[in-house]
Amino acid sequence: MDLSVLPISELRDLLKQVPLELERREVQEKVNILNDFRAIAKSHGYVLEDIVSQEVKSKVVSGGKVKVKYRHPAHPELQWTGRGRKPKWVEAWLAGGNTLDSLGV
């Protein structure tokens, strides 16, 4: 399709139609893929939803609490695993000239 020969009005129409068609095709493709996965699971004697739910359950069971790595010496209830953003109390501790090593558990 040579877009250079189309009038602006038709180009604008295409611009509106393309996202809708993309979305429609993506939905259909996902349905087809899901059906393929169901067929593969069935050929092995399983139901896809059971396999997926087992995968989710195993991640939930294995994903326990992360061990506390840092604790405020004067206020032991202030704890941090060392993951994610530093809590404000850790930032204040560091701003006071202290080190993370001094908070280590």
DSSP file (Angstrom, degrees, kcal/mol; ACC not computed):
  #  RESIDUE AA STRUCTURE BP1 BP2  ACC     N-H-->O    O-->H-N    N-H-->O    O-->H-N    TCO  KAPPA ALPHA  PHI   PSI    X-CA   Y-CA   Z-CA
    1    1 A M              0   0    0      0, 0.0     2,-0.9     0, 0.0     3,-0.1   0.000 360.0 360.0 360.0 124.9    0.0    0.0    0.0
    2    2 A D    >   -     0   0    0      1,-0.2     3,-1.0     2,-0.0     4,-0.3  -0.804 360.0-174.5 -93.1 103.5    1.4    3.3   -1.1
    3    3 A L  G >  S+     0   0    0     -2,-0.9     3,-1.2     1,-0.2    -1,-0.2   0.728  74.1  74.0 -70.7 -22.7    0.5    5.8    1.6
    4    4 A S  G 3  S+     0   0    0      1,-0.3    -1,-0.2    -3,-0.1    -2,-0.0   0.710  95.2  51.1 -67.4 -18.8    1.9    8.8   -0.3
    5    5 A V  G <  S+     0   0    0     -3,-1.0    -1,-0.3     2,-0.1    -2,-0.2   0.556  88.9  99.4 -95.0  -7.8   -1.0    8.7   -2.7
    6    6 A L  S <  S-     0   0    0     -3,-1.2     2,-0.0    -4,-0.3    -3,-0.0  -0.550  77.3-115.5 -80.6 141.6   -3.8    8.7   -0.1
    7    7 A P    >>  -     0   0    0      0, 0.0     4,-2.0     0, 0.0     3,-0.5  -0.348  29.7-108.2 -69.2 158.4   -5.6   11.9    0.8
    8    8 A I  H 3> S+     0   0    0      1,-0.2     4,-2.5     2,-0.2     5,-0.2   0.857 117.7  58.7 -56.6 -39.1   -5.2   13.2    4.3
    9    9 A S  H 3> S+     0   0    0      1,-0.2     4,-1.8     2,-0.2    -1,-0.2   0.895 107.9  45.7 -61.0 -40.2   -8.7   12.3    5.2
   10   10 A E  H <> S+     0   0    0     -3,-0.5     4,-2.5     2,-0.2    -1,-0.2   0.876 110.6  53.6 -70.7 -36.7   -8.1    8.6    4.4
   11   11 A L  H  X S+     0   0    0     -4,-2.0     4,-2.4     2,-0.2    -2,-0.2   0.910 108.5  49.8 -62.4 -41.0   -4.8    8.6    6.3
   12   12 A R  H  X S+     0   0    0     -4,-2.5     4,-1.5     2,-0.2    -1,-0.2   0.896 109.6  51.5 -64.6 -39.3   -6.6   10.0    9.3
   13   13 A D  H  X S+     0   0    0     -4,-1.8     4,-2.1     1,-0.2     3,-0.2   0.923 110.4  48.7 -60.9 -44.7   -9.2    7.2    9.0
   14   14 A L  H  X S+     0   0    0     -4,-2.5     4,-2.7     1,-0.2    -2,-0.2   0.906 106.2  57.3 -60.9 -41.6   -6.4    4.6    8.8
   15   15 A L  H  < S+     0   0    0     -4,-2.4    -1,-0.2     1,-0.2    -2,-0.2   0.842 110.7  43.8 -59.6 -34.5   -4.8    6.2   11.9
   16   16 A K  H  X S+     0   0    0     -4,-1.5     4,-0.8    -3,-0.2    -1,-0.2   0.844 115.6  48.0 -77.4 -35.3   -8.0    5.6   13.8
   17   17 A Q  H  X S+     0   0    0     -4,-2.1     4,-2.5     1,-0.2     5,-0.2   0.834  98.7  66.9 -77.1 -33.7   -8.6    2.1   12.5
   18   18 A V  H  X S+     0   0    0     -4,-2.7     4,-2.8     1,-0.2     5,-0.2   0.919  99.7  47.3 -60.4 -49.6   -5.1    0.7   13.0
   19   19 A P  H  > S+     0   0    0      0, 0.0     4,-2.3     0, 0.0    -1,-0.2   0.897 113.9  49.3 -60.6 -37.6   -5.1    0.7   16.9
   20   20 A L  H  X S+     0   0    0     -4,-0.8     4,-2.3     2,-0.2    -2,-0.2   0.913 113.0  46.2 -66.2 -42.5   -8.5   -0.9   17.0
   21   21 A E  H  X S+     0   0    0     -4,-2.5     4,-2.5     2,-0.2     5,-0.2   0.897 111.3  52.5 -67.5 -39.8   -7.5   -3.6   14.5
   22   22 A L  H  X S+     0   0    0     -4,-2.8     4,-2.6    -5,-0.2    -2,-0.2   0.935 110.8  47.4 -59.2 -46.5   -4.2   -4.2   16.4
   23   23 A E  H  X S+     0   0    0     -4,-2.3     4,-2.3    -5,-0.2    -2,-0.2   0.918 111.8  50.2 -62.4 -43.7   -6.2   -4.7   19.7
   24   24 A R  H  X S+     0   0    0     -4,-2.3     4,-2.1     1,-0.2    -1,-0.2   0.914 113.3  45.7 -61.0 -43.9   -8.6   -7.0   18.0
   25   25 A R  H  X S+     0   0    0     -4,-2.5     4,-2.8     2,-0.2    -1,-0.2   0.887 110.6  52.7 -69.2 -38.7   -5.9   -9.2   16.6
   26   26 A E  H  X S+     0   0    0     -4,-2.6     4,-2.3     2,-0.2    -2,-0.2   0.911 109.5  49.4 -63.3 -41.7   -3.9   -9.2   19.8
   27   27 A V  H  X S+     0   0    0     -4,-2.3     4,-2.0     2,-0.2    -2,-0.2   0.934 113.3  46.4 -61.6 -46.0   -6.9  -10.5   21.7
   28   28 A Q  H  X S+     0   0    0     -4,-2.1     4,-2.4     1,-0.2    -2,-0.2   0.894 111.2  51.9 -64.5 -39.7   -7.6  -13.2   19.1
   29   29 A E  H  X S+     0   0    0     -4,-2.8     4,-2.5     1,-0.2    -1,-0.2   0.900 108.9  50.4 -64.5 -40.2   -3.9  -14.2   19.1
   30   30 A K  H  X S+     0   0    0     -4,-2.3     4,-2.6     2,-0.2    -1,-0.2   0.893 109.8  50.8 -64.0 -39.6   -3.9  -14.5   22.9
   31   31 A V  H  X S+     0   0    0     -4,-2.0     4,-2.4     2,-0.2    -2,-0.2   0.925 111.3  48.7 -62.3 -44.2   -7.0  -16.7   22.7
   32   32 A N  H  X S+     0   0    0     -4,-2.4     4,-2.2     2,-0.2    -2,-0.2   0.911 112.1  48.2 -62.3 -43.1   -5.3  -18.9   20.1
   33   33 A I  H  X S+     0   0    0     -4,-2.5     4,-2.6     2,-0.2    -2,-0.2   0.922 110.8  51.0 -64.2 -43.9   -2.2  -19.2   22.2
   34   34 A L  H  X S+     0   0    0     -4,-2.6     4,-2.4     1,-0.2    -1,-0.2   0.908 110.1  49.7 -60.2 -42.5   -4.2  -20.1   25.3
   35   35 A N  H  X S+     0   0    0     -4,-2.4     4,-2.2     2,-0.2    -1,-0.2   0.887 109.4  52.1 -63.8 -38.3   -6.1  -22.8   23.3
   36   36 A D  H  X S+     0   0    0     -4,-2.2     4,-2.3     2,-0.2    -2,-0.2   0.926 110.0  48.8 -61.6 -44.8   -2.7  -24.2   22.1
   37   37 A F  H  X S+     0   0    0     -4,-2.6     4,-2.6     1,-0.2    -2,-0.2   0.900 109.9  51.6 -62.4 -40.7   -1.4  -24.3   25.7
   38   38 A R  H  X S+     0   0    0     -4,-2.4     4,-2.6     1,-0.2    -1,-0.2   0.911 109.9  49.8 -61.6 -41.6   -4.6  -26.1   26.8
   39   39 A A  H  X S+     0   0    0     -4,-2.2     4,-2.2     2,-0.2    -2,-0.2   0.899 110.8  49.2 -65.0 -40.6   -4.2  -28.6   24.0
   40   40 A I  H  X S+     0   0    0     -4,-2.3     4,-0.8     2,-0.2    -2,-0.2   0.934 112.7  47.2 -63.7 -46.0   -0.6  -29.3   25.0
   41   41 A A  H ><>S+     0   0    0     -4,-2.6     5,-2.9     1,-0.2     3,-0.9   0.918 112.1  50.7 -60.7 -43.7   -1.5  -29.7   28.7
   42   42 A K  H ><5S+     0   0    0     -4,-2.6     3,-1.6     1,-0.3    -1,-0.2   0.874 103.4  58.5 -63.5 -37.6   -4.4  -32.0   27.7
   43   43 A S  H 3<5S+     0   0    0     -4,-2.2    -1,-0.3     1,-0.3    -2,-0.2   0.730 108.6  47.0 -65.5 -20.0   -2.0  -34.1   25.5
   44   44 A H  T <<5S-     0   0    0     -3,-0.9    -1,-0.3    -4,-0.8    -2,-0.2   0.348 126.2-102.1 -99.9   3.5    0.0  -34.7   28.7
   45   45 A G  T < 5S+     0   0    0     -3,-1.6     2,-0.3     1,-0.3    -3,-0.2   0.699  84.7 110.9  87.2  20.5   -3.1  -35.6   30.7
   46   46 A Y      < -     0   0    0     -5,-2.9     2,-0.5    -6,-0.1    -1,-0.3  -0.766  65.4-124.5-121.8 166.7   -3.4  -32.3   32.6
   47   47 A V    >>  -     0   0    0     -2,-0.3     4,-1.7     1,-0.1     3,-1.0  -0.963  23.9-134.6-108.7 129.9   -5.7  -29.3   32.6
   48   48 A L  H 3> S+     0   0    0     -2,-0.5     4,-2.6     1,-0.3     5,-0.2   0.875 103.3  56.6 -52.7 -44.5   -3.8  -26.0   32.0
   49   49 A E  H 3> S+     0   0    0      1,-0.2     4,-2.3     2,-0.2    -1,-0.3   0.844 105.8  51.8 -60.8 -33.5   -5.6  -24.2   34.9
   50   50 A D  H <> S+     0   0    0     -3,-1.0     4,-2.0     2,-0.2    -1,-0.2   0.903 110.4  48.2 -68.0 -40.3   -4.3  -26.8   37.3
   51   51 A I  H  X S+     0   0    0     -4,-1.7     4,-2.0     2,-0.2    -2,-0.2   0.935 113.9  46.2 -64.7 -46.1   -0.7  -26.5   36.1
   52   52 A V  H  X S+     0   0    0     -4,-2.6     4,-2.2     1,-0.2    -2,-0.2   0.907 111.8  50.5 -64.9 -42.7   -0.9  -22.7   36.4
   53   53 A S  H  X S+     0   0    0     -4,-2.3     4,-2.4    -5,-0.2    -1,-0.2   0.866 109.4  51.9 -66.4 -34.2   -2.5  -22.7   39.8
   54   54 A Q  H  X S+     0   0    0     -4,-2.0     4,-2.6     2,-0.2    -1,-0.2   0.896 108.3  51.6 -65.8 -39.7    0.2  -25.1   41.1
   55   55 A E  H  X S+     0   0    0     -4,-2.0     4,-1.7     2,-0.2    -2,-0.2   0.925 111.9  46.2 -61.7 -44.8    2.9  -22.8   39.7
   56   56 A V  H  X S+     0   0    0     -4,-2.2     4,-2.0     1,-0.2    -2,-0.2   0.918 112.6  50.4 -64.4 -44.0    1.4  -19.8   41.6
   57   57 A K  H  X S+     0   0    0     -4,-2.4     4,-2.8     1,-0.2     5,-0.2   0.906 108.2  52.2 -62.1 -42.2    1.0  -21.9   44.8
   58   58 A S  H  X S+     0   0    0     -4,-2.6     4,-2.2     1,-0.2    -1,-0.2   0.866 109.9  49.1 -65.4 -34.2    4.6  -23.0   44.7
   59   59 A K  H  X S+     0   0    0     -4,-1.7     4,-1.6     2,-0.2    -1,-0.2   0.890 112.6  47.7 -69.7 -38.1    5.8  -19.5   44.4
   60   60 A V  H  < S+     0   0    0     -4,-2.0    -2,-0.2     2,-0.2    -1,-0.2   0.913 113.7  47.1 -68.3 -42.0    3.6  -18.3   47.3
   61   61 A V  H  < S+     0   0    0     -4,-2.8    -2,-0.2     1,-0.2    -1,-0.2   0.916 117.0  42.1 -66.5 -43.2    4.7  -21.2   49.5
   62   62 A S  H  < S+     0   0    0     -4,-2.2     2,-1.9    -5,-0.2    -1,-0.2   0.753  95.8  84.5 -76.8 -22.9    8.4  -20.7   48.8
   63   63 A G     <  +     0   0    0     -4,-1.6    -1,-0.2    -5,-0.2     3,-0.1  -0.511  63.1 160.2 -84.4  76.4    8.3  -16.9   49.0
   64   64 A G        -     0   0    0     -2,-1.9     2,-0.1     1,-0.2    -2,-0.1  -0.021  47.8 -57.2 -82.2-169.1    8.7  -16.4   52.7
   65   65 A K        -     0   0    0      1,-0.1     2,-0.4     3,-0.0    -1,-0.2  -0.388  53.4-117.4 -71.0 148.5    9.7  -13.4   54.6
   66   66 A V        -     0   0    0     -3,-0.1    -1,-0.1    -2,-0.1     2,-0.1  -0.706  35.9-104.9 -86.6 137.7   13.1  -11.8   53.9
   67   67 A K        -     0   0    0     -2,-0.4     2,-0.2     1,-0.1    -1,-0.1  -0.346  34.9-109.5 -64.8 138.0   15.5  -11.8   56.7
   68   68 A V        +     0   0    0      1,-0.2    13,-0.3    -2,-0.1    -1,-0.1  -0.510  36.0 178.4 -68.5 131.3   16.0   -8.5   58.5
   69   69 A K        +     0   0    0     11,-1.7    36,-1.9     1,-0.3     2,-0.4   0.705  63.2  37.1-106.2 -29.6   19.5   -7.2   57.7
   70   70 A Y  E     +AB  80 104A   0     10,-2.8    10,-2.3    34,-0.2     2,-0.3  -0.976  58.6 177.8-131.5 141.1   19.5   -3.8   59.6
   71   71 A R  E     -A   79   0A   0     32,-2.6     8,-0.2    -2,-0.4     6,-0.1  -0.997  34.8-112.9-143.0 136.7   18.0   -2.8   62.9
   72   72 A H        -     0   0    0      6,-2.3     6,-0.2     3,-0.6    31,-0.1  -0.512  23.9-142.0 -67.8 128.6   18.2    0.5   64.8
   73   73 A P  S    S+     0   0    0      0, 0.0    -1,-0.1     0, 0.0    30,-0.0   0.859  99.0  36.9 -64.1 -35.9   20.2    0.1   67.9
   74   74 A A  S    S+     0   0    0      1,-0.3    -2,-0.1     2,-0.0     0, 0.0   0.727 127.5  35.6 -88.5 -22.5   18.1    2.3   70.1
   75   75 A H    >   -     0   0    0      3,-0.1     3,-2.4     1,-0.1    -3,-0.6  -0.739  65.6-178.0-132.3  83.2   14.7    1.3   68.5
   76   76 A P  T 3  S+     0   0    0      0, 0.0    -1,-0.1     0, 0.0    -4,-0.1   0.665  78.1  70.9 -61.2 -16.9   14.8   -2.4   67.6
   77   77 A E  T 3  S+     0   0    0     -6,-0.1     2,-0.9     1,-0.1    -2,-0.0   0.696  80.1  86.3 -72.6 -16.1   11.3   -2.2   66.1
   78   78 A L    <   +     0   0    0     -3,-2.4    -6,-2.3    -6,-0.2     2,-0.3  -0.767  65.3 162.1 -85.7 108.6   12.8   -0.2   63.3
   79   79 A Q  E     -A   71   0A   0     -2,-0.9     2,-0.3    -8,-0.2    -8,-0.2  -0.877  23.5-171.8-129.6 157.6   14.0   -2.8   60.9
   80   80 A W  E     -A   70   0A   0    -10,-2.3   -10,-2.8    -2,-0.3   -11,-1.7  -0.978  20.7-150.8-150.5 138.1   15.0   -3.1   57.2
   81   81 A T        -     0   0    0     -2,-0.3     3,-0.1   -13,-0.3   -14,-0.1   0.621  48.2-113.6 -81.6 -13.6   15.8   -6.0   55.0
   82   82 A G  S    S+     0   0    0      1,-0.4     2,-0.3     3,-0.1     4,-0.1   0.448  82.2 115.0  91.4   0.6   18.2   -4.0   52.8
   83   83 A R        +     0   0    0      2,-0.1    -1,-0.4   -17,-0.0    -2,-0.2  -0.776  66.4   1.1-104.2 150.1   15.9   -4.3   49.8
   84   84 A G  S    S-     0   0    0     -2,-0.3     2,-0.0    -3,-0.1     0, 0.0  -0.249 112.1 -10.7  75.1-164.9   14.0   -1.5   48.1
   85   85 A R  S    S-     0   0    0      1,-0.1    -3,-0.1    -2,-0.0    -2,-0.1  -0.317  79.0-101.7 -68.0 149.6   14.3    2.1   49.1
   86   86 A K        -     0   0    0      1,-0.1    -1,-0.1    -4,-0.1    -2,-0.1  -0.541  39.9-116.1 -69.3 132.9   16.0    3.0   52.3
   87   87 A P    >>  -     0   0    0      0, 0.0     4,-2.2     0, 0.0     3,-0.6  -0.287  26.8-109.0 -64.0 158.7   13.6    3.8   55.1
   88   88 A K  H 3> S+     0   0    0      1,-0.3     4,-2.7     2,-0.2     5,-0.2   0.859 119.3  57.1 -59.1 -36.0   13.7    7.4   56.4
   89   89 A W  H 3> S+     0   0    0      1,-0.2     4,-1.8     2,-0.2    -1,-0.3   0.849 107.4  48.5 -66.6 -31.1   15.2    6.3   59.7
   90   90 A V  H <> S+     0   0    0     -3,-0.6     4,-2.6     2,-0.2     5,-0.2   0.919 111.4  49.3 -71.1 -43.6   18.1    4.7   57.8
   91   91 A E  H  X S+     0   0    0     -4,-2.2     4,-2.4     1,-0.2    -2,-0.2   0.905 112.0  48.6 -61.1 -40.7   18.6    7.8   55.7
   92   92 A A  H  X S+     0   0    0     -4,-2.7     4,-1.3     2,-0.2    -1,-0.2   0.895 110.3  52.2 -64.7 -39.5   18.6    9.9   58.9
   93   93 A W  H  <>S+     0   0    0     -4,-1.8     5,-1.6     1,-0.2     3,-0.3   0.926 112.8  43.8 -61.3 -46.1   21.1    7.5   60.5
   94   94 A L  H ><5S+     0   0    0     -4,-2.6     3,-1.7     1,-0.2    -2,-0.2   0.870 109.6  56.1 -68.6 -37.2   23.4    7.8   57.5
   95   95 A A  H 3<5S+     0   0    0     -4,-2.4    -1,-0.2     1,-0.3    -2,-0.2   0.774  98.6  63.7 -65.3 -25.5   23.0   11.6   57.4
   96   96 A G  T 3<5S-     0   0    0     -4,-1.3    -1,-0.3    -3,-0.3    -2,-0.2   0.361 126.8 -99.0 -80.4   6.0   24.1   11.7   61.1
   97   97 A G  T < 5S+     0   0    0     -3,-1.7    -3,-0.2     1,-0.3    -2,-0.1   0.535  83.9 128.1  91.4   6.6   27.5   10.4   60.0
   98   98 A N      < -     0   0    0     -5,-1.6    -1,-0.3     1,-0.0     2,-0.3  -0.397  50.8-126.6 -89.4 171.1   26.8    6.7   60.9
   99   99 A T    >   -     0   0    0     -2,-0.1     3,-0.5     1,-0.1     4,-0.3  -0.777  17.4-119.4-116.9 161.8   27.3    3.7   58.6
  100  100 A L  G >> S+     0   0    0     -2,-0.3     3,-1.9     1,-0.2     4,-0.6   0.848 111.5  65.7 -64.1 -34.0   25.1    0.8   57.5
  101  101 A D  G >4 S+     0   0    0      1,-0.3     3,-0.9     2,-0.2    -1,-0.2   0.839  93.6  59.1 -58.6 -32.7   27.6   -1.6   59.1
  102  102 A S  G <4 S+     0   0    0     -3,-0.5    -1,-0.3     1,-0.2    -2,-0.2   0.637 105.9  49.5 -73.3 -11.7   26.7   -0.2   62.5
  103  103 A L  G <4 S+     0   0    0     -3,-1.9   -32,-2.6    -4,-0.3    -1,-0.2   0.499  83.5 127.3 -98.9  -7.4   23.1   -1.2   61.9
  104  104 A G  B <<   B   70   0A   0     -3,-0.9   -34,-0.2    -4,-0.6   -35,-0.1  -0.158 360.0 360.0 -57.8 141.4   23.9   -4.7   60.9
  105  105 A V              0   0    0    -36,-1.9    -1,-0.2   -37,-0.1   -35,-0.1   0.438 360.0 360.0 -84.1 360.0   22.1   -7.6   62.7
